[in-house]
């Protein structure tokens, strides 16, 4: 069997409690462990280095997405054939690395850990948020994933070299899925476990979910403008028609024109039309840009 150089990457921010044991365990299954210390104020970097990881430090906290981008850059520098990405907060089990990288060995480009089989162990509020984000990402990527937000992932050399990620925050997980779809990468899912100890994450899950969902909506507006603005246009037009019906009903009952309801109706109908035509215009521009990128990729 051909030996493939495998690198494990961990974005870390104030994870001194977990980082040492995670690095030691991960080293059993990969050739190198890279830790991106994202401006930690504790001794995360020192512990990671003592445990045997190669540490790169961000002078200030730049965000999870920026740390993931640094992991990808380190994987490119090290000519990794496989990159496995896992969180440094103790949620992921490094002993599952062989399972999550196996599809890469089988020819896939991007593997996402799925927590579907243990959904009952995930807090309800997390499941609701994950479900909303999942459906939004599936719409964006035209895929039918069961878990889009799990940070336990693996990448082939092709994915490492071609993915162009720009998100600095948690929305990079969604961006990666969308970018993989745009690059026509082969995607697989592998069941993984996840631990949700009350102190295992430094992120507020509600703020995290709202931030990711907002970023996904922005991505949909950028990559599917006709759907996004067209849907908004339809909704606004419906509001306008409802207001118009109310205005007509009031006129029928009293013989007096309701200026307020009439103005509301006109406003929403006009905004709906503007939104729809905005979607058409942006869709045309998007098609031109995508065609240009496609031609560049094939050179």
ROTI-59783 format. One record per atom (N, C-alpha, C): z, x, y. Coordinates in steps of 0.001 Angstrom, whole numbers, padded with zeros to 6 digits, always signed. Layout:
REM residues N
ZXY;...
***
This chain:
REM residues 299
+000000+000848-001198;+000000+000000+000000;+000000+000885+001250;-000859+000524+002218;-000943+001285+003458;+000361+001161+004241;+000842+002305+004711;+002076+002299+005501;+001752+001923+006934;+002398+000896+007438;+002195+000439+008800;+003435+000769+009615;+003208+001398+010769;+004345+001754+011618;+004924+000493+012240;+006194+000256+011981;+006856-000956+012447;+007948-000611+013446;+007894-001289+014591;+008877-001082+015654;+009592-002398+015905;+010913-002338+016020;+011699-003512+016414;+012073-003367+017878;+011880-004425+018639;+012205-004404+020064;+013248-005445+020402;+014225-005055+021203;+015295-005977+021601;+015496-005944+023111;+015156-007006+023821;+015547-007113+025222;+017053-007369+025270;+017777-006653+026112;+019235-006789+026118;+019789-006797+027538;+020702-007717+027775;+021399-007780+029062;+022869-008078+028793;+023718-007084+029002;+025159-007213+028775;+025471-007716+027362;+024931-007006+026375;+025120-007405+024975;+025858-006326+024182;+026837-005681+024804;+027555-004602+024134;+028293-005083+022884;+028638-006358+022840;+029386-006886+021696;+028561-006888+020418;+027245-007085+020549;+026404-007264+019373;+025404-006137+019131;+025022-005424+020169;+023862-004547+020088;+024006-003452+019032;+025181-002892+018890;+025351-001797+017953;+025065-002198+016518;+025681-003272+016057;+025473-003715+014678;+024045-004184+014443;+023439-004811+015470;+022058-005264+015329;+021103-004082+015164;+021299-003049+015969;+020436-001870+015874;+020598-001200+014515;+021821-001008+014079;+022078-000347+012791;+021428-001122+011645;+021550-002445+011668;+020954-003258+010607;+019433-003237+010680;+018890-003371+011886;+017430-003399+012036;+016781-002101+011592;+017463-000982+011793;+016891+000327+011423;+016619+000448+009934;+017232-000383+009138;+016997-000349+007698;+015605-000870+007330;+014979-001626+008241;+013735-002308+007901;+012542-001872+008746;+012768-001025+009746;+011670-000616+010628;+011715+000891+010832;+010650+001412+011420;+010584+002852+011677;+011330+003239+012949;+011300+002382+013949;+011993+002653+015208;+012566+001364+015773;+013672+001497+016480;+014237+000371+017220;+014225+000739+018698;+013638-000125+019499;+013573+000076+020946;+014413-000996+021625;+015328-000584+022463;+016151-001517+023224;+015794-001384+024696;+015459-002508+025315;+015217-002533+026754;+016473-003063+027420;+017226-002171+028046;+018443-002573+028743;+018050-003087+030118;+018143-004405+030284;+017632-005049+031492;+018694-005108+032592;+019105-003917+033052;+020050-003846+034159;+021454-004265+033796;+021895-003976+032568;+023240-004367+032138;+024310-003671+032973;+025432-004374+033161;+026560-003784+033874;+027624-003270+032904;+027435-003509+031602;+028370-002993+030603;+027749-001770+029927;+028252-001383+028775;+027756-000180+028098;+026788-000497+026968;+025970-001526+027175;+024951-001897+026188;+024049-000719+025850;+023549-000026+026870;+022607+001073+026648;+023252+002201+025847;+024462+002557+026178;+025139+003659+025491;+025384+003334+024022;+025832+002125+023749;+026091+001727+022368;+024790+001692+021571;+023731+001152+022183;+022433+001087+021499;+021938+002489+021144;+022075+003422+022078;+021639+004798+021825;+022465+005442+020716;+023772+005243+020733;+024632+005794+019695;+024299+005205+018323;+023833+003961+018304;+023478+003314+017038;+022123+003770+016522;+021386+004513+017344;+020111+005062+016884;+018874+004466+017512;+019028+003648+018550;+017867+003045+019202;+017318+003959+020292;+016027+003790+020571;+015408+004401+021735;+015598+003430+022899;+016244+003880+023947;+016636+002969+025023;+015817+003223+026281;+015293+002144+026835;+014642+002180+028142;+015431+001265+029066;+015769+001766+030242;+016623+000998+031142;+015844+000501+032358;+016052-000769+032669;+015618-001308+033954;+016748-001060+034942;+016475-000508+036097;+017554-000239+037056;+018261-001498+037544;+017552-002623+037550;+018152-003905+037938;+017715-004947+036917;+018437-006057+036893;+018079-007143+035986;+016804-007822+036463;+015747-007715+035657;+014444-008261+036033;+014102-009542+035282;+014872-009887+034257;+014611-011113+033507;+014119-010835+032098;+014335-011832+031232;+013962-011690+029824;+012476-011383+029653;+011639-012088+030406;+010203-011880+030283;+009789-010469+030643;+010384-009936+031710;+010073-008564+032110;+010509-007583+031025;+011644-007863+030368;+012109-006997+029291;+011167-007060+028093;+010658-008257+027785;+009694-008395+026690;+008416-007623+027012;+007975-007697+028258;+006782-006938+028650;+007020-005437+028455;+008225-004970+028756;+008555-003561+028550;+008572-003215+027064;+009046-004141+026230;+009005-003931+024783;+007562-003767+024316;+006683-004639+024806;+005267-004558+024422;+004668-003225+024854;+005018-002785+026062;+004509-001516+026563;+005015-000352+025713;+006276-000383+025320;+006820+000669+024460;+006143+000667+023097;+005820-000514+022577;+005125-000602+021289;+003735+000010+021385;+003063-000218+022520;+001740+000393+022711;+001852+001911+022784;+002852+002408+023521;+003038+003853+023650;+003281+004511+022296;+003969+003787+021411;+004335+004336+020109;+003291+004052+019026;+002156+003465+019439;+001074+003144+018493;+001593+002331+017310;+002392+001325+017608;+002955+000488+016550;+001874-000375+015912;+001914-000471+014611;+001037-001401+013897;+001654-002793+013858;+002979-002843+013832;+003704-004109+013832;+004871-003998+014801;+005029-005010+015626;+006193-005108+016501;+006956-006359+016118;+008241-006218+015868;+009091-007378+015630;+010067-007489+016788;+010120-008659+017380;+010939-008905+018560;+012113-009801+018163;+013318-009406+018524;+014470-010254+018251;+015483-010149+019380;+016274-011198+019537;+017267-011237+020605;+018425-010298+020299;+019076-009843+021355;+020195-008911+021205;+021541-009606+021337;+021546-010949+021306;+022800-011677+021514;+023421-012184+020220;+022933-011716+019088;+023525-012087+017814;+022983-013352+017195;+021994-013999+017833;+021441-015235+017269;+020571-014966+016039;+019891-013828+016009;+018946-013550+014932;+019513-012540+013940;+019102-012688+012702;+019581-011827+011619;+018527-010766+011306;+018788-009501+011608;+017796-008448+011351;+017400-008331+009877;+018233-008833+008976;+017901-008773+007547;+016700-009659+007204;+016305-010520+008141;+015133-011370+007927;+013843-010726+008444;+013935-009497+008928;+012748-008795+009434;+011641-008707+008384;+011927-008326+007137;+010842-008249+006150;+010074-009563+005991;+010782-010686+006066;+010123-011982+005904;+009228-012310+007094;+009686-011977+008298;+008913-012372+009470;+007713-011460+009715;+007745-010229+009181;+006583-009357+009362;+005590-009465+008205;+005963-010143+007121;+005060-010232+005974;+003714-010877+006335;+003691-011984+007114;+002378-012543+007482;+001502-011555+008264;+002105-010656+009029;+001310-009641+009724;+000632-008743+008690;+001345-008357+007671;+000765-007559+006585;-000345-008322+005863;-000242-009656+005891;-001245-010491+005219;-002447-010800+006097;-002433-010319+007351;-003601-010500+008204;-003414-011363+009429;-002223-011914+009624;-001978-012703+010831;-001688-011773+012008;-001837-012316+013210;-001642-011513+014422;-000320-011787+015125;+000192-012986+014970;+001373-013400+015726;+002197-014329+014845;+003454-013985+014640;+004343-014783+013791;+005525-015250+014625;+005831-016537+014528;+006943-017126+015266;+007992-017605+014265;+009232-017239+014499;+010303-017769+013673;+010523-019236+013986;+010697-020043+012954;+010950-021457+013171;+012325-021824+012629;+013072-022568+013443;+014425-022993+013071;+014445-024434+012578;+013282-024952+012190;+013158-026353+011801;+014067-026706+010632;+014167-025806+009649;+014938-026114+008446;+016436-026201+008708;+016897-025649+009809;+018329-025726+010107;+018575-026472+011413;+017701-027421+011693;+017806-028182+012942;+019169-028850+013082;+019773-029238+011941;+021062-029896+011995;+022173-029012+012521;+021967-027690+012474;+022981-026762+012961;+022818-026438+014447;+021739-026921+015033;+021473-026655+016443;+022060-027793+017268;+022821-027500+018321;+023398-028561+019159;+022342-029558+019626;+022730-030853+019704;+021779-031919+020025;+021055-031675+021340;+021798-031257+022367;+021156-031063+023675;+020095-029966+023604;+020320-028960+022743;+019313-027912+022567;+018084-028474+021855;+018307-029321+020841;+017183-029879+020085;+016306-030752+020979;+016959-031549+021843;+016193-032411+022753;+015345-031558+023693;+015964-030557+024296;+015227-029679+025209;+014110-028931+024510;+014406-028419+023320;+013395-027695+022562;+012225-028606+022197;+012532-029885+021883;+011470-030821+021520;+010527-031101+022678;+011093-031308+023866;+010265-031568+025050;+009371-030366+025347;+009970-029176+025314;+009206-027961+025594;+008151-027740+024517;+008512-027990+023240;+007583-027786+022131;+006331-028635+022295;+006514-029916+022588;+005349-030800+022741;+004484-030372+023928;+005120-029902+024979;+004357-029435+026144;+003538-028194+025790;+004153-027276+025037;+003458-026044+024665;+002345-026328+023669;+002590-027248+022734;+001536-027603+021783;+000342-028208+022508;+000619-028983+023548;-000464-029531+024367;-001220-028400+025056;-000487-027437+025559;-001095-026324+026287;-001922-025432+025365;-001404-025181+024162;-002053-024217+023262;-002966-024857+022218;-002940-026196+022129;-003719-026928+021123;-003322-026521+019709;-002050-026263+019515;-001525-025930+018190;-000484-026967+017785;-000048-026883+016546;+000947-027823+016039;+002130-027031+015485;+002783-026301+016362;+003928-025496+015967;+005159-026380+015793;+006116-025883+015016;+007371-026611+014840;+008485-026012+015687;+008265-024821+016233;+009279-024164+017062;+008568-023148+017947;+008551-023405+019233;+007822-022527+020152;+008715-021589+020935;+010038-021815+020874;+010942-021077+021739;+011752-019997+021041;+011672-019929+019726;+012450-018923+019008;+012011-017524+019424;+012988-016677+019752;+012667-015321+020205;+012460-014326+019085;+012620-014762+017842;+012402-013900+016675;+010920-013976+016323;+010162-012917+016621;+008708-012949+016527;+008162-011625+016032;+006928-011652+015551;+006269-010421+015125;+004829-010419+015629;+004327-009208+015907;+002998-009048+016479;+002224-007968+015731;+000944-008204+015558;+000077-007179+014981;-000367-006205+016065;-001023-005123+015657;-001547-004180+016648;-002515-004884+017603;-003352-005774+017051;-004299-006503+017897;-003567-007318+018953;-002495-008003+018561;-001729-008802+019514;-001048-007919+020549;-000493-006799+020098;+000183-005879+021014;-000779-005385+022091;-002001-005110+021694;-002984-004534+022611;-003672-005567+023499;-003755-006823+023044;-004562-007798+023789;-003759-008808+024593;-002515-009077+024215;-001741-010068+024953;-001444-009563+026365;-001758-010386+027337;-001547-010038+028741;-000491-010984+029310;+000767-010563+029233;+001881-011424+029611;+002365-011097+031020;+002694-012141+031776;+003069-011952+033177;+004389-012614+033560;+004864-013553+032760;+006102-014252+033088;+007296-013303+033016;+008158-013345+034014;+009352-012495+034019;+010585-013200+033462;+010535-014526+033391;+011683-015279+032910;+011539-015711+031466;+012343-016714+031075;+012350-017194+029704;+011056-017887+029310;+010258-018292+030270;+009000-018978+029964;+007987-018064+029296;+008316-016783+029135;+007381-015883+028481;+007145-016294+027034;+008117-016968+026405;+007918-017442+025036;+006774-018441+024985;+006749-019372+025939;+005664-020346+026022;+004357-019669+026409;+004430-018742+027343;+003217-018037+027779;+002601-017273+026623;+003422-016679+025763;+002904-015915+024633;+002109-016815+023698;+002630-018016+023432;+001922-018960+022562;+000584-019352+023181;+000602-019670+024476;-000624-020065+025156;-001628-018918+025204;-001141-017720+025473;-002021-016559+025542;-002602-016226+024177;-001789-016382+023116;-002287-016140+021756;-003407-017112+021406;-003266-018365+021856;-004318-019355+021619;-005578-018990+022386;-005405-018551+023627;-006575-018173+024437;-007306-016980+023858;-006541-016077+023220;-007128-014881+022625;-007579-015107+021184;-007418-016347+020703;-007837-016716+019345;-007147-015858+018280;-005860-015605+018470;-005101-014851+017485;-004665-015771+016352;-004565-015203+015163;-004103-015962+014006;-002583-016062+014059;-002077-017293+014032;-000648-017538+014231;-000036-018155+012980;+001146-017681+012617;+001892-018231+011485;+003331-018467+011901;+004015-019325+011160;+005443-019569+011360;+006207-019202+010100;+007399-018662+010276;+008263-018279+009162;+009661-018833+009425;+010266-019526+008458;+011628-020046+008659;+012623-018906+008880;+013466-019042+009896;+014512-018054+010167;+015811-018800+010461;+016897-018066+010393;+018191-018642+010742;+018507-018300+012192;+019457-019008+012744;+019907-018726+014111;+021369-019115+014216;+022142-018270+014880;+023569-018501+015051;+023850-018867+016492;+024558-019964+016690;+024861-020418+018049;+026362-020362+018303;+026891-019146+018340;+028286-018979+018733;+028388-019262+020223;+029531-019776+020637;+029666-020176+022041;+029558-019000+023002;+029783-017768+022499;+029689-016614+023396;+028513-015725+023051;+027568-016246+022249;+026466-015396+021788;+025294-015355+022744;+025348-016104+023808;+024260-016089+024767;+024814-016079+026180;+024181-015282+027042;+024610-015211+028436;+023865-016219+029306;+022997-017048+028698;+022179-017975+029450;+022744-019383+029390;+022713-020089+030512;+023056-021493+030528;+021892-022270+029914;+022108-022968+028781;+020991-023602+028084;+020293-024678+028900;+021034-025405+029741;+020419-026452+030557;+019507-025828+031610;+020034-024837+032328;+019223-024147+033340;+018019-023475+032690;+018256-022891+031519;+017166-022256+030772;+016081-023270+030459;+016477-024425+029899;+015501-025436+029508;+014707-025971+030690;+015386-026264+031786;+014693-026778+032971;+013735-025738+033539;+014184-024476+033535;+013324-023417+034053;+012077-023242+033220;+012249-023254+031899;+011094-023098+031001;+010146-024278+031143;+010704-025495+031170;+009857-026686+031269;+009056-026683+032563;+009694-026293+033665;+008980-026210+034941;+007840-025207+034864;+008109-024054+034249;+007068-023028+034115;+005928-023507+033226;+006271-024249+032165;+005231-024773+031276;+004352-025773+032026;+004976-026626+032841;+004188-027573+033640;+003233-026835+034579;+003705-025752+035169;+002845-024958+036051;+001687-024374+035256;+001986-023882+034036;+000925-023325+033191;-000105-024386+032810;+000391-025605+032511;-000534-026693+032173;-001419-027017+033369;-000824-027045+034565;-001617-027343+035761;-002671-026276+036014;-002364-025027+035634;-003307-023935+035846;-004388-023897+034765;-004009-024156+033508;-004943-023987+032393;-005606-025287+031959;-004969-026430+032281;-005557-027733+031980;-005482-028612+033231;-006150-028183+034289;-006006-028903+035572;-006508-030335+035531;-007590-030587+034776;-008115-031950+034739;-007116-032883+034070;-006489-032424+032983;-005484-033251+032313;-004293-033473+033240;-003785-032400+033818;-002563-032486+034629;-002780-033345+035857;-003779-033001+036657;-004001-033734+037893;-004646-035096+037631;-005445-035171+036546;-006030-036463+036190;-004954-037457+035784;-003988-036991+034956;-002892-037864+034548;-002061-038277+035764;-001791-037303+036643;-001048-037634+037862;-001813-038651+038700;-003134-038488+038748;-003965-039421+039513;-003914-040823+038939;-003939-040926+037620;-003870-042241+036977;-002527-042910+037272;-001447-042133+037160;-000113-042687+037414;+000012-043169+038856;-000451-042327+039796;-000380-042713+041206;-001220-043964+041483;-002395-044035+040861;-003266-045193+041062;-002622-046465+040517;-001966-046342+039360;-001271-047501+038788;-000182-047988+039738;+000593-047045+040303;+001611-047423+041288;+000959-048153+042467;-000181-047636+042918;-000879-048252+044038;-001352-049659+043716;-001876-049846+042499;-002349-051171+042095;-001189-052158+041972;-000069-051669+041428;+001113-052538+041327;+001569-052966+042716;+001615-052010+043650;+002002-052346+045021;+001007-053326+045637;-000291-053155+045304;-001300-054073+045818;-001120-055480+045276;-000760-055582+043998;-000521-056894+043390;+000667-057581+044048;+001721-056786+044310;+002900-057339+044991;+002508-057847+046375;+001685-057079+047078;+001245-057477+048421;+000449-058781+048375;-000456-058904+047399;-001264-060113+047259;-000396-061317+046893;+000611-061063+046033;+001501-062154+045641;+002304-062666+046833;+002778-061734+047653;+003521-062130+048853;+002628-062902+049819;+001381-062475+049952;+000438-063176+050838;+000141-064576+050309;+000017-064663+048957;-000262-065959+048352;+000899-066923+048544;+002120-066407+048498;+003300-067266+048619;+003606-067675+050058;+003358-066734+051004;+003787-067005+052380;+002649-067073+053390;+001477-066584+052974;+000359-066554+053906;+000455-065438+054920;+001441-064554+054756;+001652-063431+055674;+001354-062126+054940;+000574-061277+055590;+000245-059980+054989;+001448-059056+055094;+001866-058490+053950;+002976-057534+053938;+002428-056142+054249;+002632-055718+055497;+002082-054433+055920;+002683-053296+055106;+003982-053380+054837;+004649-052312+054088;+004052-052106+052705;+003976-053198+051909;+003418-053088+050564;+001935-052710+050595;+001207-053183+051585;-000215-052842+051692;-000400-051357+051948;+000419-050822+052864;+000333-049391+053152;+000725-048550+051942;+001764-048986+051221;+002171-048273+050005;+001039-048273+048991;+000392-049419+048818;-000724-049522+047877;-001857-048575+048255;-002235-048597+049517;-003333-047738+049978;-002968-046258+049794;-001729-045906+050133;-001281-044522+050037;-001386-044011+048597;-000833-044774+047657;-000829-044312+046270;-002238-044262+045679;-003076-045212+046033;-004450-045202+045509;-005220-043993+046054;-005048-043710+047347;-005715-042543+047933;-005202-041253+047306;-003876-041129+047140;-003309-039931+046524;-003770-039782+045077;-003898-040899+044382;-004398-040850+043012;-005816-040329+042960;-006653-040798+043886;-008046-040343+043923;-008120-038856+044267;-007301-038425+045237;-007270-037009+045604;-006837-036152+044424;-005792-036600+043708;-005298-035847+042560;-006372-035732+041489;-007064-036831+041212;-008105-036813+040178;-009234-035851+040543;-009710-035918+041775;-010800-035050+042191;-010350-033588+042318;-009063-033388+042615;-008512-032028+042591;-008606-031468+041181;-008256-032294+040184;-008359-031868+038791;-009784-031518+038414;-010746-032329+038848;-012153-032054+038555;-012589-030719+039164;-012181-030491+040417;-012573-029255+041098;-011959-028032+040436;-010655-028107+040142;-009980-026972+039513;-010495-026736+038100;-010882-027824+037415;-011447-027667+036065;-012753-026887+036131;-013567-027174+037110;-014827-026455+037259;-014581-024978+037564;-013619-024711+038465;-013285-023326+038804;-012715-022610+037588;-011842-023305+036843;-011227-022719+035653;-012273-022353+034612;-013277-023219+034445;-014338-022943+033468;-015104-021680+033837;-015350-021501+035124;-016069-020308+035581;-015241-019053+035296;-013927-019122+035595;-013048-017971+035373;-012945-017646+033890;-012769-018684+033054;-012657-018466+031605;-013932-017850+031041;-015069-018303+031521;-016340-017742+031057;-016451-016271+031440;-015998-015948+032664;-016039-014561+033120;-015132-013682+032266;-013910-014188+031964;-012975-013431+031127;-013533-013236+029727;-014158-014297+029188;-014726-014221+027848;-015819-013168+027767;-016669-013135+028820;-017743-012128+028838;-017154-010722+028925;-016068-010582+029707;-015420-009269+029850;-014803-008826+028531;-014196-009783+027788;-013561-009453+026516;-014565-009014+025458;-015800-009477+025576;-016813-009168+024567;-017632-007925+024905;-017331-007310+026033;-018051-006077+026379;-017522-004897+025597;
***
